[in-house]
Amino acid sequence: MNSLILVIKGFFMGIANVIPGVSGGTIAIILGIYEKFISSISNILKDIKGNLKFLLPIIIGMGLSIITMSKLISYSYDNYPLPTLMFFVGLVFGGIPMLLKNVVGKKESKNLSNYIIAIITFLLVLFMASYKLIFSITSEVNFSNMSIMGYALLFVVGVIAAATMVIPGISGSLVLMILGYYYPVINSINALFKENFIHNAFILLIFGTGVVIGIVLISKLLEMLFKNYKIKTYFGVLGFVFSSIIAIPLSACIELGSISVNIEQIIISIILLVVGTLISFKLGDN
């Protein structure tokens, strides 16, 4: 696969992990690199050169998007939530036909247990999306004067967030928001080269280490599932992905309180929905 295409796909994965309610794993699925991505991480030591050749462009793309786009995406999400979210809903829509190819027409697809799995994962994502509303969670952590226990907890949160970043349909940023770490982490990224560089860099190093370890651990589990229960796993993924179409705007409504729109924003949202759909449909074939 062309390295530039992988950088672009990684770029979209990185952006997805910044938006609450949007899953980087879902974007990887619809762009057609998910299984290879999981396998390369899980077995990186078995073929370091080959796996790094595939992973590095994706990691570079993700890093570039998070560093260069986090502020812009946060601004767009806060001020123009509907157009921003509709672009990502379009990305999900465009990848569904490619995803359905993995189960449509398969003999094992007729098993009732597959549909039960899909329903369970569908409902799980909706519960995650509405968690803050159900339990009225509003607190945020403070990275100032953190104790050793605080850093240890930050590491654990990184592991948890990484797992949800990789699992399709579950938003890593949404989980961070539920735990109260989303805005503190985003603020550390945005302020990295502006103030308190050493403090912010250390915060991101601890969090990033947890993210890396979490991705490796969950990748091994997911690789095992795809290897031994491929059809069932894809049905679970379908439940995640279809629920994302509801969870993405639902998460925004809960987080922002309400979304006010005008006719111009509706028109732009429709255009971005179509653009997102075409982009993911095209990239999914490359």
C-alpha positions in Angstrom: 0.0 0.0 0.0 1.3 3.5 -0.9 2.9 5.2 2.1 1.3 8.5 1.3 -2.2 6.8 1.3 -1.3 5.3 4.7 -0.3 8.8 6.0 -3.6 10.2 4.9 -5.5 7.3 6.5 -3.5 7.8 9.7 -4.3 11.5 9.5 -8.0 10.8 9.6 -7.6 8.3 12.4 -5.8 10.9 14.4 -8.5 13.5 13.9 -11.2 11.0 14.8 -9.5 10.4 18.2 -9.7 14.1 18.9 -13.5 14.3 18.4 -15.7 13.0 21.3 -18.0 10.3 20.0 -15.9 9.4 17.0 -13.8 6.2 17.0 -10.3 5.9 15.4 -10.9 2.2 15.2 -14.1 2.8 13.2 -12.2 5.0 10.8 -9.5 2.3 10.4 -12.2 -0.3 9.7 -13.9 1.8 7.0 -10.6 2.8 5.4 -9.7 -0.9 5.0 -6.6 -1.1 7.2 -8.0 -2.3 10.5 -7.0 -6.0 10.5 -3.6 -5.2 9.1 -3.1 -2.5 11.7 -4.0 -4.8 14.6 -1.9 -7.6 13.2 1.1 -5.4 12.7 1.0 -4.0 16.2 0.4 -7.4 17.8 3.2 -9.1 15.9 5.6 -6.2 15.5 8.6 -8.2 16.8 8.0 -11.1 14.4 8.7 -8.9 11.4 9.9 -5.5 12.6 10.9 -4.1 9.2 7.7 -5.2 7.4 5.4 -4.1 10.3 7.1 -0.8 10.8 6.9 -0.1 7.0 3.2 -0.3 7.4 2.7 1.3 10.8 5.1 4.3 10.6 3.2 6.1 7.9 0.0 5.7 9.9 1.6 6.8 13.1 3.1 9.8 11.3 -0.3 10.7 9.9 -1.9 10.3 13.3 0.8 12.4 15.0 0.6 15.1 12.4 -3.2 15.4 12.7 -3.2 15.4 16.5 -0.4 18.1 16.7 -1.6 20.3 13.9 -5.3 19.8 14.0 -6.3 19.4 17.6 -6.8 23.1 18.1 -8.7 23.6 14.8 -10.8 20.5 15.4 -11.6 21.6 18.9 -12.6 25.1 17.6 -14.7 23.6 14.8 -16.4 21.2 17.2 -17.2 23.9 19.7 -18.4 26.5 17.2 -19.7 24.5 14.2 -20.5 21.1 15.8 -23.1 19.9 13.2 -20.9 20.4 10.1 -17.9 18.9 11.9 -19.8 15.9 13.1 -21.6 15.3 9.8 -18.3 15.0 8.1 -17.4 12.1 10.4 -20.8 10.5 10.1 -20.1 10.6 6.3 -16.8 8.8 6.9 -18.7 6.1 8.7 -21.4 5.9 6.0 -18.9 5.6 3.2 -17.1 2.6 4.8 -20.2 0.5 5.6 -20.4 -1.2 2.1 -16.8 -2.3 2.4 -17.5 -3.6 5.9 -20.6 -5.5 4.9 -18.6 -7.5 2.3 -17.0 -9.4 5.2 -20.3 -10.9 6.3 -22.8 -10.8 3.5 -23.2 -14.1 1.7 -21.2 -16.0 4.3 -22.8 -19.3 5.6 -21.9 -18.5 9.2 -23.7 -15.2 9.0 -27.1 -16.8 9.4 -26.3 -17.8 13.0 -28.6 -16.1 15.5 -25.7 -15.5 17.9 -24.1 -13.2 15.4 -27.1 -10.8 15.5 -27.2 -10.9 19.3 -23.6 -9.9 19.4 -24.3 -7.0 17.0 -27.2 -5.8 19.2 -25.1 -6.0 22.3 -22.3 -3.9 20.8 -24.8 -1.5 19.3 -26.4 -0.9 22.7 -23.0 -0.7 24.5 -21.8 2.2 22.4 -25.1 4.1 22.9 -24.7 3.5 26.7 -21.1 4.9 26.5 -22.3 7.9 24.5 -25.0 8.7 27.1 -23.0 7.8 30.2 -22.4 11.4 31.2 -26.1 12.3 30.9 -27.1 9.2 32.9 -24.7 9.8 35.8 -24.4 13.6 35.5 -20.6 13.6 35.4 -19.1 17.0 35.0 -15.8 17.0 36.9 -12.3 17.4 35.2 -8.9 16.4 36.6 -6.3 19.0 37.3 -2.7 18.3 36.1 -1.2 21.0 38.4 0.8 19.7 41.3 0.1 16.0 40.5 1.2 13.4 43.0 2.8 10.1 42.1 -0.6 8.4 42.4 -1.9 11.0 40.0 0.7 10.1 37.4 0.1 6.4 37.9 -3.6 7.0 37.3 -2.8 9.1 34.2 -0.8 6.1 32.9 -3.8 3.7 33.6 -6.2 6.1 31.9 -3.8 6.1 28.9 -4.1 2.3 28.7 -7.9 2.4 28.9 -8.1 5.2 26.4 -5.9 3.3 24.0 -8.0 0.2 24.2 -11.1 2.2 23.3 -9.2 4.0 20.5 -8.5 0.7 18.8 -11.9 -0.9 19.4 -14.3 0.2 16.5 -17.2 2.3 17.5 -16.0 3.2 21.0 -14.5 6.7 21.1 -11.3 7.1 23.0 -11.9 10.8 23.4 -15.4 10.1 24.7 -14.0 7.7 27.3 -11.4 10.4 28.3 -14.3 12.8 28.6 -16.2 10.5 30.9 -13.1 10.0 33.1 -12.5 13.8 33.2 -9.2 13.7 31.3 -10.2 14.8 27.8 -9.8 18.6 28.1 -6.7 18.5 30.4 -5.0 16.2 27.8 -6.0 18.4 24.8 -4.9 21.5 26.7 -1.5 19.9 27.4 -1.1 19.2 23.7 -2.2 22.7 22.7 0.1 24.4 25.3 3.1 22.1 24.7 5.3 24.6 22.8 3.7 27.7 24.4 4.2 27.3 28.1 5.4 24.9 30.8 7.0 22.7 28.1 8.7 20.3 30.5 5.5 19.8 32.6 3.3 19.3 29.6 5.8 17.1 27.8 6.0 14.9 30.9 2.2 14.7 31.2 2.0 13.6 27.6 4.9 11.1 27.9 3.2 9.3 30.8 -0.1 9.3 29.0 1.5 8.3 25.7 3.3 5.4 27.3 0.0 4.1 28.7 -1.5 4.5 25.2 1.2 2.5 23.5 1.0 -0.4 26.0 -2.8 -0.3 25.9 -2.8 -0.5 22.1 -0.4 -3.5 22.1 -2.5 -5.4 24.7 -5.9 -4.8 23.0 -4.4 -5.5 19.6 -3.3 -9.0 20.7 -6.8 -9.7 21.9 -8.5 -8.4 18.8 -6.1 -10.4 16.5 -7.1 -13.5 18.4 -10.8 -12.7 17.9 -10.4 -12.1 14.2 -8.4 -15.2 13.8 -10.7 -17.6 15.7 -14.1 -15.9 15.5 -13.9 -13.7 12.4 -17.6 -13.6 11.4 -18.8 -13.0 15.0 -16.1 -10.3 15.5 -17.3 -8.5 12.3 -20.9 -8.6 13.5 -19.7 -7.1 16.7 -17.9 -4.4 14.7 -21.0 -3.8 12.6 -22.9 -3.1 15.9 -20.2 -0.7 16.9 -20.2 1.1 13.6 -24.0 1.4 13.1 -24.4 2.7 16.6 -21.7 5.3 15.9 -24.0 7.0 13.4 -26.3 7.8 16.4 -23.6 8.1 19.1 -21.6 10.8 17.3 -24.4 13.5 17.3 -25.7 12.1 20.6 -22.4 12.6 22.4 -22.2 16.2 21.0 -25.7 17.1 22.2 -24.9 15.8 25.7 -21.5 17.5 25.8 -22.6 20.8 24.3 -26.0 20.9 25.9 -27.7 21.7 22.6 -26.7 22.4 19.0 -28.1 25.6 17.4 -28.0 25.6 13.6 -29.1 27.8 10.8 -29.8 27.0 7.1 -26.2 27.8 6.1 -24.9 25.2 8.6 -27.4 22.6 7.4 -26.4 23.1 3.8 -22.7 22.9 4.8 -23.4 19.8 6.9 -25.0 18.0 4.0 -22.1 18.9 1.8 -19.6 17.6 4.3 -21.6 14.5 4.9 -21.4 13.7 1.2 -17.7 14.7 1.1 -16.9 12.4 4.1 -18.8 9.6 2.5 -16.9 9.9 -0.8 -13.6 10.2 0.9 -14.0 7.0 3.1 -15.5 5.1 0.1 -12.5 6.0 -2.1 -9.9 5.4 0.6 -11.4 2.1 1.6 -10.6 0.8 -1.9 -6.9 1.7 -1.7 
